[in-house]
Amino acid sequence: MTDLPFSYESIFALKSESDFNEMACQLFQYQIKKNKTYCDFVNQLKINIEKINDYHQIPFLPISFFKSHDLISVNKKVETIFYSSGTTGMELSKHLVADLSL
């Protein structure tokens, strides 16, 4: 069971950029509430999160955060981890996945 503000099925039923924008903004608000690292990052940028109403305004985490931080929503258990391919001697970035069914 997910606590996302939409169903997994609706992710694959988007029909327009407007639909995508609405879902992206909902997901942004979810991540602000549930992912402390992302919330701290956005707060450091001094962005007024209430004014984010277009997906183009949503700040991206630097790729280095995926190497230096465990990025996952609170109260989520890691089901698996995907690693970047990287190059020899390079620290790999990682993507923690809480629900492999998605």
All heavy atoms as an XYZ file, in Angstrom:
835
protein
N       0.846     -1.189      0.000
C       0.000      0.000      0.000
C       0.883      1.240      0.000
O       1.838      1.327      0.727
C      -0.901     -0.032      1.235
C      -1.959      1.013      1.224
S      -3.067      0.683     -0.154
C      -4.581      1.230      0.472
N       0.540      2.200     -0.803
C       1.332      3.413     -0.931
C       0.642      4.580     -0.227
O      -0.569      4.599     -0.096
C       1.555      3.758     -2.417
O       2.317      4.965     -2.487
C       0.267      3.947     -3.160
N       1.446      5.528      0.202
C       0.874      6.747      0.775
C       1.059      7.924     -0.186
O       0.915      9.071      0.187
C       1.475      7.043      2.139
C       2.976      7.278      2.112
O       3.631      6.868      1.135
O       3.505      7.857      3.076
N       1.359      7.608     -1.450
C       1.482      8.651     -2.462
C       0.124      9.308     -2.687
O      -0.915      8.679     -2.481
C       1.974      8.050     -3.782
C       3.423      7.597     -3.823
C       3.710      6.853     -5.127
C       4.359      8.774     -3.674
N       0.119     10.554     -3.162
C      -1.153     11.253     -3.383
C      -1.865     10.818     -4.666
O      -2.807     11.466     -5.095
C      -0.725     12.722     -3.461
C       0.695     12.683     -3.901
C       1.276     11.411     -3.342
N      -1.409      9.720     -5.288
C      -2.026      9.190     -6.494
C      -1.698      7.703     -6.577
O      -0.830      7.217     -5.869
C      -1.537      9.919     -7.755
C      -0.046     10.126     -7.772
C       0.823      9.092     -8.125
C       0.497     11.348     -7.419
C       2.186      9.268     -8.121
C       1.874     11.539     -7.409
C       2.723     10.492     -7.768
N      -2.380      6.990     -7.453
C      -2.133      5.554     -7.581
C      -1.010      5.302     -8.588
O      -0.761      6.121     -9.475
C      -3.403      4.845     -8.049
O      -3.678      5.199     -9.386
N      -0.366      4.152     -8.450
C       0.668      3.766     -9.416
C       0.084      3.723    -10.827
O       0.727      4.145    -11.790
C       1.259      2.405     -9.077
C       2.206      2.397     -7.898
C       2.616      1.198     -7.353
C       2.696      3.574     -7.334
C       3.488      1.166     -6.273
C       3.564      3.546     -6.257
C       3.968      2.342     -5.732
O       4.827      2.310     -4.674
N      -1.124      3.213    -10.950
C      -1.748      3.090    -12.265
C      -1.894      4.450    -12.944
O      -1.752      4.566    -14.161
C      -3.121      2.412    -12.160
C      -3.062      0.966    -11.711
C      -2.883      0.809    -10.191
O      -3.178      1.744     -9.411
O      -2.413     -0.280     -9.792
N      -2.182      5.475    -12.159
C      -2.383      6.803    -12.753
C      -1.102      7.374    -13.348
O      -1.151      8.201    -14.257
C      -2.976      7.764    -11.721
O      -2.076      7.997    -10.661
N       0.050      6.905    -12.877
C       1.322      7.365    -13.437
C       1.392      7.016    -14.926
O       1.873      7.789    -15.738
C       2.517      6.733    -12.683
C       2.552      7.231    -11.243
C       3.829      7.009    -13.398
C       3.526      6.475    -10.352
N       0.879      5.849    -15.271
C       0.954      5.377    -16.647
C      -0.271      5.756    -17.471
O      -0.388      5.342    -18.626
C       1.173      3.865    -16.656
C       2.439      3.481    -15.936
C       2.389      2.914    -14.673
C       3.685      3.723    -16.511
C       3.558      2.583    -13.994
C       4.856      3.399    -15.842
C       4.794      2.825    -14.586
N      -1.154      6.549    -16.903
C      -2.365      6.968    -17.608
C      -2.349      8.464    -17.930
O      -3.371      9.007    -18.350
C      -3.599      6.633    -16.758
N      -1.220      9.108    -17.752
C      -1.136     10.538    -18.057
C      -1.363     10.764    -19.545
O      -0.814     10.054    -20.380
C       0.236     11.088    -17.655
C       0.585     10.993    -16.176
C       2.027     11.412    -15.932
C      -0.363     11.829    -15.346
N      -2.192     11.751    -19.857
C      -2.557     11.978    -21.248
C      -2.099     13.329    -21.774
O      -2.182     13.596    -22.964
C      -4.062     11.832    -21.416
C      -4.567     10.425    -21.157
C      -5.988     10.275    -21.600
C      -6.624      8.947    -21.369
N      -5.886      7.792    -21.133
N      -1.632     14.206    -20.887
C      -1.261     15.541    -21.339
C      -0.152     16.107    -20.457
O       0.123     15.594    -19.364
C      -2.475     16.470    -21.282
O      -2.854     16.692    -19.928
N       0.447     17.150    -20.922
C       1.467     17.827    -20.120
C       0.838     18.415    -18.856
O       1.467     18.440    -17.803
C       2.157     18.926    -20.929
C       3.321     19.561    -20.177
C       4.148     20.499    -21.022
O       3.852     20.686    -22.219
O       5.104     21.055    -20.473
N      -0.397     18.841    -18.957
C      -1.103     19.355    -17.787
C      -1.266     18.266    -16.725
O      -1.069     18.513    -15.534
C      -2.473     19.901    -18.204
O      -3.215     20.313    -17.081
N      -1.631     17.052    -17.157
C      -1.724     15.919    -16.225
C      -0.371     15.655    -15.567
O      -0.288     15.429    -14.366
C      -2.157     14.635    -16.949
C      -3.597     14.663    -17.423
O      -4.366     15.551    -17.008
O      -3.946     13.766    -18.230
N       0.685     15.654    -16.393
C       2.029     15.428    -15.871
C       2.397     16.505    -14.857
O       2.932     16.215    -13.789
C       3.059     15.399    -17.006
C       4.467     15.282    -16.496
C       4.987     14.038    -16.157
C       5.271     16.399    -16.341
C       6.277     13.919    -15.674
C       6.560     16.290    -15.859
C       7.075     15.044    -15.522
N       2.109     17.764    -15.186
C       2.438     18.871    -14.293
C       1.747     18.719    -12.939
O       2.372     18.899    -11.894
C       2.048     20.204    -14.936
C       2.523     21.370    -14.112
O       3.713     21.590    -13.958
N       1.580     22.115    -13.536
N       0.467     18.371    -12.974
C      -0.276     18.207    -11.727
C       0.338     17.101    -10.866
O       0.550     17.276     -9.663
C      -1.740     17.889    -12.028
C      -2.579     17.750    -10.773
C      -4.043     17.459    -11.074
O      -4.494     17.674    -12.213
O      -4.733     16.998    -10.142
N       0.661     15.982    -11.493
C       1.236     14.874    -10.737
C       2.644     15.221    -10.234
O       3.000     14.899     -9.101
C       1.277     13.604    -11.576
C       1.741     12.398    -10.774
S       1.604     10.853    -11.668
C      -0.177     10.660    -11.709
N       3.444     15.872    -11.056
C       4.795     16.245    -10.650
C       4.763     17.193     -9.452
O       5.559     17.048     -8.517
C       5.535     16.882    -11.823
N       3.843     18.135     -9.459
C       3.734     19.077     -8.335
C       3.245     18.366     -7.070
O       3.711     18.677     -5.967
C       2.830     20.249     -8.716
S       3.608     21.363     -9.910
N       2.342     17.402     -7.218
C       1.904     16.614     -6.068
C       3.071     15.795     -5.514
O       3.258     15.716     -4.292
C       0.771     15.663     -6.464
C      -0.544     16.336     -6.729
C      -1.590     15.332     -7.232
O      -1.314     14.159     -7.443
N      -2.794     15.824     -7.443
N       3.846     15.205     -6.388
C       4.983     14.403     -5.965
C       6.054     15.277     -5.308
O       6.678     14.878     -4.324
C       5.572     13.642     -7.148
C       6.651     12.630     -6.822
C       6.186     11.611     -5.783
C       7.094     11.913     -8.090
N       6.256     16.473     -5.816
C       7.184     17.417     -5.193
C       6.762     17.691     -3.748
O       7.585     17.620     -2.827
C       7.230     18.729     -5.991
C       7.928     19.846     -5.274
C       9.304     19.840     -5.127
C       7.206     20.895     -4.735
C       9.955     20.872     -4.455
C       7.836     21.926     -4.067
C       9.216     21.918     -3.927
N       5.476     17.995     -3.532
C       4.992     18.270     -2.177
C       5.164     17.040     -1.275
O       5.518     17.162     -0.102
C       3.527     18.724     -2.207
C       3.317     20.076     -2.872
C       4.006     21.219     -2.157
O       4.157     21.218     -0.940
N       4.449     22.210     -2.919
N       4.919     15.862     -1.830
C       5.108     14.614     -1.085
C       6.576     14.467     -0.667
O       6.875     14.163      0.490
C       4.671     13.434     -1.956
C       4.971     12.081     -1.351
C       4.068     11.488     -0.478
C       6.141     11.397     -1.659
C       4.330     10.241      0.083
C       6.404     10.156     -1.107
C       5.503      9.585     -0.236
O       5.773      8.372      0.322
N       7.491     14.693     -1.605
C       8.917     14.546     -1.300
C       9.385     15.573     -0.273
O      10.214     15.269      0.583
C       9.760     14.643     -2.573
C       9.596     13.472     -3.502
C      10.155     12.174     -2.928
O      10.932     12.166     -1.994
N       9.741     11.073     -3.514
N       8.854     16.774     -0.341
C       9.206     17.798      0.654
C       8.810     17.325      2.048
O       9.537     17.517      3.019
C       8.514     19.144      0.319
C       9.180     19.801     -0.891
C       8.499     20.086      1.512
C      10.611     20.255     -0.682
N       7.649     16.687      2.157
C       7.158     16.224      3.461
C       7.837     14.936      3.918
O       8.003     14.711      5.115
C       5.648     16.000      3.401
C       4.857     17.268      3.241
C       3.383     16.974      3.048
C       2.642     18.251      2.716
N       1.377     18.009      2.047
N       8.212     14.067      2.987
C       8.653     12.715      3.337
C      10.151     12.451      3.188
O      10.635     11.428      3.645
C       7.904     11.684      2.477
C       6.406     11.731      2.623
C       5.969     11.167      3.942
C       4.452     11.073      4.006
N       3.996     10.334      5.157
N      10.884     13.325      2.516
C      12.305     13.089      2.286
C      13.101     14.236      2.898
O      13.216     15.308      2.313
C      12.589     12.962      0.784
C      13.986     12.480      0.508
O      14.944     13.015      1.039
N      14.093     11.473     -0.332
N      13.637     13.991      4.080
C      14.322     15.045      4.835
C      15.499     15.649      4.062
O      15.691     16.861      4.059
C      14.786     14.517      6.182
C      15.449     15.599      7.035
C      15.815     15.112      8.396
C      16.532     16.101      9.262
N      16.955     17.361      8.746
N      16.270     14.823      3.414
C      17.430     15.335      2.669
C      16.981     16.296      1.581
O      17.552     17.377      1.418
C      18.236     14.176      2.052
O      18.655     13.302      3.109
C      19.452     14.681      1.302
N      15.953     15.910      0.829
C      15.451     16.782     -0.236
C      14.862     18.058      0.350
O      15.115     19.155     -0.159
C      14.421     16.049     -1.092
C      13.944     16.863     -2.270
C      14.834     17.279     -3.250
C      12.610     17.228     -2.394
C      14.405     18.032     -4.331
C      12.172     17.978     -3.467
C      13.069     18.377     -4.434
O      12.642     19.131     -5.499
N      14.109     17.941      1.418
C      13.529     19.113      2.067
C      14.620     20.079      2.527
O      14.535     21.286      2.290
C      12.659     18.682      3.247
S      11.838     20.049      4.080
N      15.651     19.541      3.162
C      16.764     20.385      3.619
C      17.439     21.080      2.437
O      17.776     22.267      2.512
C      17.795     19.560      4.387
C      17.290     19.071      5.732
O      16.240     19.558      6.212
O      17.950     18.181      6.316
N      17.636     20.348      1.343
C      18.254     20.917      0.148
C      17.416     22.082     -0.392
O      17.939     23.165     -0.663
C      18.416     19.829     -0.923
C      18.888     20.344     -2.252
C      20.213     20.698     -2.445
C      18.000     20.460     -3.315
C      20.645     21.170     -3.677
C      18.428     20.929     -4.544
C      19.754     21.288     -4.727
N      16.117     21.870     -0.539
C      15.235     22.917     -1.069
C      15.212     24.118     -0.124
O      15.248     25.270     -0.566
C      13.817     22.363     -1.323
C      12.834     23.477     -1.670
C      13.856     21.322     -2.438
N      15.192     23.861      1.178
C      15.214     24.968      2.145
C      16.502     25.772      2.052
O      16.484     27.000      2.193
C      15.012     24.446      3.566
C      13.577     24.034      3.824
O      12.647     24.528      3.192
N      13.394     23.116      4.755
N      17.633     25.099      1.809
C      18.912     25.800      1.645
C      18.885     26.717      0.422
O      19.561     27.747      0.400
C      20.069     24.807      1.527
C      20.457     24.143      2.820
C      21.040     25.125      3.815
O      21.852     25.977      3.469
N      20.611     25.018      5.052
N      18.102     26.356     -0.578
C      17.967     27.193     -1.773
C      17.042     28.383     -1.534
O      16.916     29.248     -2.402
C      17.432     26.358     -2.944
C      18.329     25.226     -3.440
C      17.601     24.414     -4.523
C      19.642     25.762     -3.971
N      16.393     28.394     -0.371
C      15.457     29.458      0.012
C      14.311     29.595     -1.003
O      13.909     30.689     -1.382
C      16.180     30.775      0.220
C      17.251     30.688      1.292
C      17.710     32.024      1.768
C      18.805     31.989      2.777
N      18.797     31.028      3.800
N      13.807     28.450     -1.418
C      12.688     28.407     -2.354
C      11.385     28.351     -1.560
O      11.260     27.574     -0.623
C      12.800     27.170     -3.267
C      14.000     27.341     -4.195
C      11.520     26.934     -4.051
C      14.313     26.118     -5.015
N      10.438     29.191     -1.954
C       9.116     29.157     -1.346
C       8.345     28.008     -1.995
O       7.876     28.122     -3.132
C       8.394     30.484     -1.554
C       7.037     30.518     -0.892
O       6.476     29.485     -0.520
N       6.494     31.717     -0.747
N       8.232     26.898     -1.266
C       7.622     25.700     -1.850
C       6.149     25.899     -2.199
O       5.620     25.205     -3.055
C       7.810     24.464     -0.941
C       7.136     24.662      0.404
C       9.283     24.130     -0.790
C       7.111     23.423      1.261
N       5.508     26.841     -1.553
C       4.094     27.110     -1.854
C       3.912     27.735     -3.235
O       2.819     27.720     -3.788
C       3.492     28.023     -0.787
C       3.549     27.450      0.627
C       2.845     26.105      0.740
O       1.764     25.928      0.147
O       3.391     25.219      1.419
N       4.997     28.294     -3.790
C       4.904     28.942     -5.097
C       5.270     28.005     -6.251
O       5.212     28.404     -7.403
C       5.792     30.180     -5.136
C       5.267     31.290     -4.233
C       6.005     32.574     -4.447
C       5.375     33.660     -3.579
N       5.986     34.961     -3.806
N       5.630     26.778     -5.935
C       5.933     25.797     -6.986
C       4.612     25.291     -7.559
O       3.847     24.618     -6.891
C       6.754     24.603     -6.431
C       8.062     25.061     -5.821
C       6.948     23.535     -7.507
C       9.132     25.455     -6.797
N       4.323     25.676     -8.805
C       3.079     25.229     -9.443
C       3.306     24.754    -10.876
O       2.366     24.551    -11.623
C       2.004     26.316     -9.394
C       2.455     27.590    -10.072
O       3.437     27.607    -10.800
N       1.737     28.658     -9.832
N       4.581     24.595    -11.232
C       4.935     24.100    -12.554
C       6.164     23.208    -12.407
O       7.088     23.553    -11.666
C       5.249     25.270    -13.488
C       5.495     24.804    -14.899
O       6.663     24.444    -15.204
O       4.551     24.784    -15.714
N       6.162     22.080    -13.088
C       7.261     21.128    -12.916
C       8.617     21.708    -13.302
O       9.652     21.256    -12.811
C       6.980     19.814    -13.643
C       7.030     19.856    -15.153
C       8.202     19.542    -15.830
C       5.898     20.161    -15.902
C       8.246     19.553    -17.221
C       5.930     20.169    -17.271
C       7.102     19.874    -17.940
O       7.139     19.884    -19.307
N       8.636     22.735    -14.139
C       9.907     23.382    -14.494
C      10.537     24.100    -13.299
O      11.734     24.389    -13.318
C       9.690     24.371    -15.637
C       9.312     23.726    -16.922
N       8.006     23.658    -17.362
C      10.054     23.087    -17.864
C       7.966     23.035    -18.522
N       9.191     22.666    -18.844
N       9.752     24.408    -12.278
C      10.240     25.114    -11.090
C      10.801     24.161    -10.032
O      11.430     24.613     -9.082
C       9.100     25.915    -10.458
C       8.501     26.962    -11.358
C       7.223     27.535    -10.764
O       6.315     26.795    -10.388
N       7.168     28.859    -10.675
N      10.576     22.885    -10.183
C      10.989     21.916     -9.165
C      12.504     21.733     -9.217
O      13.056     21.386    -10.262
C      10.270     20.565     -9.375
C       8.755     20.745     -9.198
C      10.824     19.508     -8.419
C       7.933     19.523     -9.566
N      13.179     21.981     -8.096
C      14.652     21.845     -8.098
C      15.082     20.377     -8.106
O      14.480     19.528     -7.455
C      15.073     22.527     -6.800
C      13.867     22.578     -5.950
C      12.672     22.497     -6.838
N      16.116     20.112     -8.880
C      16.705     18.779     -8.952
C      17.851     18.677     -7.958
O      18.604     19.637     -7.773
C      17.273     18.512    -10.353
C      16.233     18.417    -11.422
C      15.888     19.525    -12.181
C      15.600     17.211    -11.672
C      14.928     19.436    -13.177
C      14.634     17.103    -12.666
C      14.309     18.219    -13.419
N      17.969     17.527     -7.331
C      19.126     17.272     -6.481
C      20.356     17.080     -7.359
O      20.268     16.440     -8.414
C      18.932     15.992     -5.658
C      18.088     16.084     -4.413
C      17.855     14.681     -3.843
C      18.739     16.960     -3.375
N      21.499     17.590     -6.925
C      22.736     17.300     -7.664
C      23.011     15.794     -7.631
O      22.712     15.120     -6.642
C      23.810     18.062     -6.874
C      23.065     19.076     -6.066
C      21.719     18.487     -5.799
N      23.588     15.267     -8.697
C      23.877     13.836     -8.778
C      24.786     13.401     -7.623
O      24.703     12.264     -7.161
C      24.484     13.455    -10.155
C      24.499     11.940    -10.351
C      25.866     14.040    -10.333
C      23.152     11.303    -10.476
N      25.605     14.302     -7.129
C      26.514     13.959     -6.023
C      25.745     13.512     -4.777
O      26.255     12.717     -3.984
C      27.424     15.137     -5.687
O      26.655     16.249     -5.258
N      24.519     13.989     -4.602
C      23.715     13.573     -3.449
C      23.389     12.083     -3.510
O      23.219     11.440     -2.490
C      22.411     14.376     -3.373
C      22.543     15.694     -2.679
C      23.515     16.610     -3.039
C      21.680     16.032     -1.661
C      23.626     17.832     -2.407
C      21.781     17.255     -1.011
C      22.760     18.152     -1.383
N      23.282     11.546     -4.713
C      22.982     10.121     -4.868
C      24.205      9.256     -4.555
O      24.100      8.047     -4.455
C      22.443      9.832     -6.267
C      21.080     10.421     -6.494
C      20.929     11.717     -6.957
C      19.938      9.684     -6.219
C      19.662     12.269     -7.149
C      18.667     10.229     -6.409
C      18.538     11.525     -6.869
N      25.354      9.911     -4.390
C      26.572      9.214     -3.977
C      26.810      9.376     -2.471
O      27.358      8.491     -1.836
C      27.782      9.767     -4.731
C      27.731      9.527     -6.223
C      28.919     10.153     -6.913
C      28.829      9.931     -8.416
N      29.995     10.474     -9.105
N      26.382     10.504     -1.933
C      26.735     10.836     -0.551
C      25.592     10.691      0.454
O      25.828     10.772      1.654
C      27.277     12.270     -0.490
O      26.292     13.187     -0.935
N      24.371     10.519     -0.018
C      23.212     10.439      0.878
C      22.345      9.232      0.525
O      22.272      8.835     -0.631
C      22.343     11.697      0.754
C      23.009     12.942      1.183
N      23.926     13.611      0.397
C      22.896     13.661      2.317
C      24.342     14.686      1.031
N      23.731     14.740      2.203
N      21.690      8.687      1.528
C      20.672      7.671      1.290
C      19.348      8.400      1.107
O      18.787      8.929      2.063
C      20.575      6.685      2.463
C      21.739      5.725      2.491
O      22.414      5.557      1.455
O      21.983      5.131      3.553
N      18.885      8.470     -0.116
C      17.683      9.228     -0.445
C      16.487      8.300     -0.532
O      16.344      7.531     -1.475
C      17.876      9.965     -1.777
C      19.001     10.993     -1.754
C      19.369     11.420     -3.155
C      18.596     12.179     -0.908
N      15.656      8.392      0.490
C      14.426      7.592      0.524
C      13.455      8.304      1.455
O      13.863      8.993      2.394
C      14.691      6.138      0.972
C      13.488      5.255      0.660
C      15.128      6.073      2.412
C      13.824      3.780      0.573
N      12.190      8.150      1.169
C      11.175      8.779      2.016
C      11.168      8.154      3.404
O      11.480      6.970      3.554
C       9.791      8.619      1.375
O       9.770      9.265      0.122
N      10.804      8.947      4.384
C      10.732      8.440      5.750
C       9.744      7.290      5.832
O       8.799      7.208      5.049
C      10.330      9.545      6.760
C      11.410     10.602      6.864
C       9.004     10.161      6.419
N       9.979      6.417      6.773
C       9.125      5.257      7.019
C       9.063      4.289      5.841
O       8.104      3.538      5.710
C       7.703      5.689      7.409
C       7.708      6.535      8.654
O       8.501      6.310      9.568
N       6.845      7.527      8.695
N      10.055      4.318      4.985
C      10.106      3.384      3.865
C      11.298      2.449      4.071
O      12.371      2.870      4.473
C      10.280      4.111      2.527
C       9.144      5.040      2.162
C       7.927      4.269      1.756
C       6.827      5.206      1.322
N       5.635      4.542      0.934
N      11.079      1.188      3.791
C      12.133      0.189      3.865
C      12.716      0.003      2.465
O      11.965     -0.079      1.486
C      11.559     -1.127      4.383
C      12.579     -2.203      4.578
C      11.925     -3.459      5.137
C      12.960     -4.560      5.227
N      12.376     -5.838      5.591
N      14.017     -0.078      2.368
C      14.672     -0.276      1.085
C      14.459     -1.714      0.625
O      14.803     -2.653      1.338
C      16.183      0.034      1.177
C      16.868     -0.260     -0.145
C      16.414      1.475      1.605
N      13.858     -1.855     -0.553
C      13.624     -3.186     -1.114
C      14.809     -3.610     -1.992
O      15.189     -4.772     -2.012
C      12.332     -3.190     -1.928
C      11.898     -4.574     -2.363
C      10.502     -4.574     -2.971
O       9.623     -3.823     -2.509
O      10.303     -5.346     -3.918
N      15.362     -2.655     -2.712
C      16.545     -2.928     -3.533
C      17.262     -1.617     -3.821
O      16.728     -0.542     -3.570
C      16.171     -3.651     -4.849
O      17.351     -4.203     -5.434
C      15.498     -2.725     -5.835
N      18.472     -1.724     -4.337
C      19.266     -0.543     -4.687
C      19.762     -0.715     -6.110
O      20.303     -1.763     -6.464
C      20.475     -0.369     -3.736
C      20.017     -0.257     -2.281
C      21.286      0.861     -4.143
C      21.155     -0.247     -1.271
N      19.558      0.312     -6.922
C      20.129      0.359     -8.257
C      21.350      1.268     -8.202
O      21.298      2.339     -7.590
C      19.125      0.919     -9.277
C      17.959      0.022     -9.531
C      16.692      0.338     -9.072
C      18.125     -1.161    -10.255
C      15.614     -0.492     -9.315
C      17.049     -1.997    -10.499
C      15.793     -1.664    -10.033
N      22.441      0.836     -8.822
C      23.677      1.619     -8.860
C      23.938      2.094    -10.286
O      23.612      1.403    -11.248
C      24.863      0.764     -8.398
C      24.816      0.405     -6.940
C      24.241     -0.783     -6.505
C      25.337      1.271     -5.985
C      24.191     -1.112     -5.159
C      25.295      0.942     -4.633
C      24.719     -0.244     -4.232
O      24.663     -0.559     -2.905
N      24.574      3.266    -10.392
C      25.004      3.742    -11.711
C      26.142      2.865    -12.203
O      26.800      2.185    -11.418
C      25.461      5.203    -11.627
O      26.623      5.302    -10.822
N      26.384      2.899    -13.492
C      27.464      2.081    -14.043
C      28.833      2.642    -13.670
O      29.762      1.898    -13.410
C      27.324      1.963    -15.561
O      27.313      3.242    -16.146
N      28.968      3.964    -13.631
C      30.223      4.584    -13.226
C      31.406      4.151    -14.080
O      31.265      3.503    -15.102
N      32.584      4.541    -13.631
C      33.833      4.128    -14.280
C      34.764      3.616    -13.193
O      34.533      3.825    -12.002
C      34.497      5.311    -15.014
O      34.740      6.368    -14.078
C      33.640      5.826    -16.155
N      35.820      2.957    -13.582
C      36.760      2.359    -12.637
C      37.241      3.388    -11.623
O      37.653      4.488    -11.986
C      37.972      1.760    -13.391
O      37.460      0.839    -14.348
C      38.917      1.067    -12.439
N      37.186      3.021    -10.360
C      37.673      3.887     -9.294
C      36.724      4.996     -8.895
O      37.012      5.770     -8.001
N      35.599      5.059     -9.547
C      34.632      6.128     -9.278
C      33.596      5.645     -8.266
O      33.151      4.502     -8.323
C      33.952      6.490    -10.599
C      32.976      7.591    -10.554
S      32.346      7.815    -12.244
C      31.350      9.231    -11.982
N      33.226      6.515     -7.333
C      32.142      6.158     -6.408
C      30.826      6.154     -7.180
O      30.517      7.093     -7.899
C      32.063      7.171     -5.260
C      31.012      6.822     -4.237
C      30.930      7.814     -3.084
O      31.718      8.765     -3.058
O      30.055      7.626     -2.238
N      30.062      5.081     -7.034
C      28.814      4.949     -7.775
C      27.680      5.693     -7.085
O      27.595      5.717     -5.862
C      28.433      3.470     -7.900
C      29.440      2.555     -8.592
C      28.932      1.123     -8.596
C      29.726      3.032    -10.003
N      26.805      6.280     -7.888
C      25.585      6.834     -7.319
C      24.609      5.687     -7.141
O      24.712      4.657     -7.802
C      25.010      7.931     -8.214
O      24.719      7.440     -9.484
N      23.671      5.872     -6.206
C      22.723      4.798     -5.924
C      21.311      5.356     -5.817
O      21.104      6.493     -5.419
C      23.110      4.059     -4.652
C      23.166      4.921     -3.408
C      23.720      4.135     -2.224
C      23.805      4.966     -0.986
N      24.930      5.843     -0.897
N      20.372      4.528     -6.220
C      18.962      4.883     -6.139
C      18.288      3.819     -5.269
O      18.181      2.659     -5.673
C      18.352      4.910     -7.545
C      16.898      5.238     -7.557
N      16.422      6.514     -7.399
C      15.811      4.434     -7.665
C      15.098      6.486     -7.431
N      14.708      5.239     -7.587
N      17.866      4.231     -4.077
C      17.193      3.313     -3.149
C      15.742      3.175     -3.578
O      15.056      4.167     -3.816
C      17.266      3.849     -1.723
C      18.666      4.216     -1.207
C      18.581      4.752      0.213
C      19.583      3.013     -1.255
N      15.268      1.945     -3.676
C      13.913      1.686     -4.139
C      13.124      1.023     -3.022
O      13.524     -0.021     -2.501
C      13.926      0.788     -5.395
C      12.513      0.470     -5.864
C      14.753      1.434     -6.489
N      11.989      1.634     -2.684
C      11.155      1.104     -1.600
C      10.088      0.147     -2.123
O       9.588     -0.671     -1.369
C      10.492      2.246     -0.850
N       9.738      0.260     -3.393
C       8.685     -0.598     -3.938
C       9.079     -1.029     -5.336
O       8.866     -0.318     -6.308
C       7.359      0.142     -3.951
C       6.188     -0.735     -4.356
O       6.416     -1.852     -4.868
O       5.042     -0.307     -4.169
N       9.633     -2.207     -5.432
C      10.115     -2.717     -6.707
C       8.977     -2.986     -7.686
O       9.185     -3.035     -8.896
C      10.937     -3.990     -6.477
C      11.845     -4.449     -7.596
C      12.776     -3.340     -8.068
C      12.652     -5.657     -7.151
N       7.755     -3.132     -7.198
C       6.631     -3.394     -8.106
C       6.382     -2.228     -9.059
O       5.840     -2.431    -10.143
C       5.358     -3.711     -7.317
O       4.885     -2.559     -6.641
N       6.750     -1.033     -8.675
C       6.582      0.108     -9.564
C       7.620      0.060    -10.652
O       7.384      0.320    -11.782
C       6.686      1.431     -8.809
C       6.550      2.703     -9.646
C       5.222      2.739    -10.377
C       6.716      3.921     -8.780
